[in-house]
Amino acid sequence: MNLIIDIGNTSVKTALFNGNKISQAKVHSAFTFNTLKAISTKGIENVILCTVKDYPVEWKNYLQKNFNFIELNEKTPVPIKNDYRDKATLGKDRLASAVAANNIYPGKNVLAINAGTCITCDFVDKNGVYKGGSISPGLEMRFKAMHTFTGRLPLLKPDTKFKGLVGKTTKESMLAGAQQGMLKEIEGIIAAYTSKYPNLQIIMSGGSLLWLKASLSMKINSQPFLTLKGLNVILASCLSKK
């Protein structure tokens, strides 16, 4: 059994995989060494960890001592060709999402969109080559930026029940700007890729997934644990080479 760990900017996601079947996937708002030991249940043999930030060395020592452990980095072999120019700076969660997207749609042009702290768009062509993509602020970051870099705008939380385009108050105007702006940005990116790659497949993941799926005008394949699935594919690929 495989344990998959994805340390993101705002949360830690974990899942157990038996082969390619996912089970016990969870998002942890708080994650400690005790949490790690608690989820390291009997029967786990292999662990892969992906992180966008530093984590305690005791976690790494524990995983290396007790499991067949891989920490995803730019030197880890992956089952797609990586055409990113600066591989050392590429977010490993982005790479894992690209691997998962290619695994779901082999032989297809596919765009993986992860709408979390940031909105990341990652493109893999029909030949299985990861070409790169884009990064922009996610929904909560947009509200925080408006509050931080102005004198009087309040700090708002997203309100996805608000559908307005024209705000009648400052709050409504901020909601319209951040939320409609994000929707139109994603729709525009998808349209631009689709115009270049007519048979493009779209996969979406991230904390804003449910809102985006309900709000976007085009059909998308929603994959709540896309990065975890990609990490499991990478782990299986590495194990097969041993």
C-alpha positions as CSV (number, residue, x, y, z in Angstrom):
1,M,0.0,0.0,0.0
2,N,1.2,3.5,-0.8
3,L,0.9,6.6,1.4
4,I,0.8,9.9,-0.6
5,I,1.5,13.2,1.1
6,D,1.1,16.6,-0.6
7,I,2.2,19.6,1.6
8,G,0.6,22.7,0.1
9,N,0.6,26.4,1.0
10,T,-2.5,26.3,3.2
11,S,-3.1,22.6,4.0
12,V,-1.7,19.0,3.8
13,K,-3.4,16.4,1.7
14,T,-2.9,12.7,2.2
15,A,-4.3,9.5,0.7
16,L,-3.7,5.8,0.7
17,F,-3.5,3.9,-2.6
18,N,-3.9,0.2,-3.1
19,G,-2.5,0.0,-6.6
20,N,-4.2,2.8,-8.5
21,K,-7.3,2.8,-6.3
22,I,-7.5,5.7,-3.9
23,S,-8.9,5.5,-0.4
24,Q,-9.0,7.6,2.8
25,A,-8.1,10.8,1.1
26,K,-8.1,13.7,3.5
27,V,-7.3,17.4,3.7
28,H,-5.6,18.4,7.0
29,S,-5.9,22.0,8.1
30,A,-3.4,21.1,10.9
31,F,-0.7,18.5,10.4
32,T,1.8,17.5,13.0
33,F,4.3,14.7,13.6
34,N,1.7,12.8,15.5
35,T,-0.7,13.2,12.6
36,L,2.0,11.7,10.3
37,K,2.5,8.7,12.6
38,A,-1.3,8.2,13.0
39,I,-1.8,7.9,9.3
40,S,1.2,5.6,8.8
41,T,-1.0,2.6,9.3
42,K,0.0,-1.0,9.1
43,G,0.4,-2.3,5.6
44,I,2.0,0.8,4.1
45,E,5.2,0.0,2.4
46,N,5.9,3.0,0.1
47,V,5.6,6.7,0.7
48,I,6.0,9.7,-1.7
49,L,6.0,13.3,-0.4
50,C,5.6,16.4,-2.4
51,T,6.0,19.9,-0.8
52,V,6.0,23.5,-1.8
53,K,7.7,24.6,1.5
54,D,10.1,23.3,4.1
55,Y,8.9,20.7,6.6
56,P,10.4,19.3,9.9
57,V,13.5,17.1,9.5
58,E,12.0,14.6,12.0
59,W,9.2,13.8,9.5
60,K,11.8,12.9,6.8
61,N,13.9,10.9,9.2
62,Y,10.8,8.9,10.3
63,L,9.7,8.2,6.7
64,Q,13.2,7.2,5.5
65,K,13.6,4.9,8.5
66,N,10.3,3.1,8.2
67,F,9.3,3.1,4.6
68,N,10.5,3.0,1.0
69,F,10.5,6.8,0.8
70,I,10.7,9.2,-2.1
71,E,10.6,13.0,-1.9
72,L,9.7,14.4,-5.3
73,N,12.3,16.7,-6.7
74,E,13.6,17.8,-10.1
75,K,15.8,14.7,-10.2
76,T,13.0,12.2,-9.6
77,P,12.2,10.3,-12.9
78,V,8.6,10.9,-14.0
79,P,6.6,9.1,-16.8
80,I,6.3,12.2,-19.0
81,K,8.9,14.4,-20.7
82,N,9.5,17.6,-18.8
83,D,10.1,20.5,-21.2
84,Y,10.1,23.2,-18.4
85,R,13.2,25.4,-18.8
86,D,13.9,25.9,-15.1
87,K,13.1,22.5,-13.6
88,A,14.5,23.3,-10.2
89,T,11.9,26.0,-9.6
90,L,9.0,24.1,-11.0
91,G,6.4,23.5,-8.2
92,K,6.4,19.7,-7.7
93,D,2.6,19.8,-7.2
94,R,2.3,21.2,-10.7
95,L,4.5,18.5,-12.1
96,A,2.4,15.8,-10.3
97,S,-0.8,17.3,-11.6
98,A,0.6,17.2,-15.1
99,V,1.5,13.6,-14.7
100,A,-2.0,12.7,-13.5
101,A,-3.6,14.6,-16.3
102,N,-1.5,12.7,-18.9
103,N,-2.3,9.4,-17.1
104,I,-6.0,10.2,-17.3
105,Y,-5.9,11.3,-21.0
106,P,-2.9,9.5,-22.6
107,G,-2.3,10.6,-26.1
108,K,-4.4,13.7,-25.7
109,N,-3.6,17.4,-25.3
110,V,-4.7,18.1,-21.7
111,L,-4.8,21.2,-19.5
112,A,-4.7,20.7,-15.7
113,I,-6.1,23.7,-13.8
114,N,-5.6,23.7,-10.0
115,A,-7.6,26.5,-8.3
116,G,-6.2,26.7,-4.8
117,T,-4.0,29.4,-3.1
118,C,-2.9,30.1,-6.6
119,I,-4.5,29.2,-9.9
120,T,-2.0,27.0,-11.8
121,C,-2.6,25.9,-15.4
122,D,-0.3,23.2,-16.7
123,F,-0.3,21.8,-20.3
124,V,0.8,18.4,-21.5
125,D,0.6,17.8,-25.2
126,K,-0.6,14.7,-27.0
127,N,3.0,13.3,-27.1
128,G,3.2,13.3,-23.3
129,V,5.5,16.4,-23.1
130,Y,4.9,18.8,-20.2
131,K,5.2,22.3,-21.8
132,G,4.6,24.5,-18.8
133,G,1.8,26.8,-18.0
134,S,0.8,29.8,-15.8
135,I,0.4,30.9,-12.2
136,S,-2.0,33.7,-11.0
137,P,-3.6,34.6,-7.6
138,G,-6.3,32.4,-6.3
139,L,-9.6,33.6,-4.9
140,E,-8.7,34.3,-1.3
141,M,-5.4,35.9,-2.4
142,R,-7.3,38.4,-4.5
143,F,-9.3,39.6,-1.5
144,K,-6.2,39.7,0.7
145,A,-4.3,41.8,-1.9
146,M,-7.1,44.3,-2.2
147,H,-7.2,44.8,1.6
148,T,-3.4,44.8,2.1
149,F,-2.5,47.2,-0.7
150,T,-5.2,49.8,-0.2
151,G,-6.1,52.1,2.7
152,R,-9.8,51.4,3.2
153,L,-10.9,48.2,1.4
154,P,-12.1,45.6,3.9
155,L,-10.8,42.1,4.1
156,L,-13.5,39.9,2.6
157,K,-14.0,36.2,2.4
158,P,-15.2,34.7,-0.9
159,D,-19.0,34.5,-1.2
160,T,-19.7,32.2,-4.0
161,K,-23.5,32.6,-3.6
162,F,-23.0,36.2,-4.9
163,K,-23.4,36.0,-8.7
164,G,-23.5,39.7,-9.5
165,L,-21.6,41.4,-12.2
166,V,-22.4,45.0,-11.1
167,G,-21.8,45.7,-7.4
168,K,-24.1,48.2,-5.7
169,T,-21.8,48.5,-2.6
170,T,-18.1,48.3,-2.0
171,K,-18.4,44.8,-0.7
172,E,-20.5,43.7,-3.7
173,S,-18.0,45.5,-6.1
174,M,-15.1,43.6,-4.5
175,L,-17.0,40.3,-4.8
176,A,-17.9,41.0,-8.4
177,G,-14.3,42.0,-9.3
178,A,-12.5,39.1,-7.6
179,Q,-15.0,36.3,-8.4
180,Q,-16.2,37.3,-11.8
181,G,-12.6,38.3,-12.7
182,M,-11.4,34.8,-11.7
183,L,-14.1,33.1,-13.7
184,K,-13.5,35.2,-16.8
185,E,-9.7,34.6,-16.5
186,I,-10.1,30.9,-16.4
187,E,-12.7,30.9,-19.2
188,G,-10.3,33.0,-21.3
189,I,-7.3,30.8,-20.7
190,I,-9.4,27.7,-21.6
191,A,-10.6,29.5,-24.8
192,A,-7.0,30.4,-25.8
193,Y,-5.7,26.9,-25.3
194,T,-8.8,25.4,-27.1
195,S,-8.3,27.7,-30.1
196,K,-4.7,26.3,-30.5
197,Y,-5.5,22.7,-29.5
198,P,-9.1,22.0,-30.7
199,N,-9.3,18.5,-29.0
200,L,-8.1,19.8,-25.7
201,Q,-9.2,18.0,-22.5
202,I,-9.7,20.0,-19.4
203,I,-9.1,18.7,-15.8
204,M,-9.7,20.9,-12.8
205,S,-8.9,20.5,-9.1
206,G,-8.3,22.6,-6.0
207,G,-10.2,24.3,-3.2
208,S,-12.4,26.4,-5.6
209,L,-13.3,23.3,-7.7
210,L,-17.0,23.0,-6.7
211,W,-17.7,26.7,-7.3
212,L,-15.9,26.8,-10.6
213,K,-17.6,23.6,-11.9
214,A,-21.0,25.1,-11.1
215,S,-20.1,28.5,-12.6
216,L,-18.0,27.8,-15.7
217,S,-19.8,27.6,-19.0
218,M,-17.7,24.7,-20.4
219,K,-17.5,21.0,-19.5
220,I,-14.6,20.0,-17.3
221,N,-13.4,16.8,-15.7
222,S,-13.3,17.5,-12.0
223,Q,-10.6,15.6,-10.1
224,P,-10.5,16.7,-6.4
225,F,-7.3,14.8,-5.6
226,L,-5.5,15.3,-8.9
227,T,-2.0,16.0,-7.4
228,L,-2.3,12.9,-5.1
229,K,-3.2,10.7,-8.1
230,G,-0.2,12.1,-10.0
231,L,2.1,11.4,-7.1
232,N,0.9,7.8,-6.9
233,V,1.6,7.4,-10.6
234,I,5.1,8.8,-10.2
235,L,5.7,6.5,-7.2
236,A,4.5,3.4,-9.1
237,S,6.8,4.4,-12.0
238,C,9.8,4.8,-9.7
239,L,9.1,1.4,-8.1
240,S,8.8,-0.3,-11.4
241,K,12.4,0.8,-12.3
242,K,13.9,-0.8,-9.2
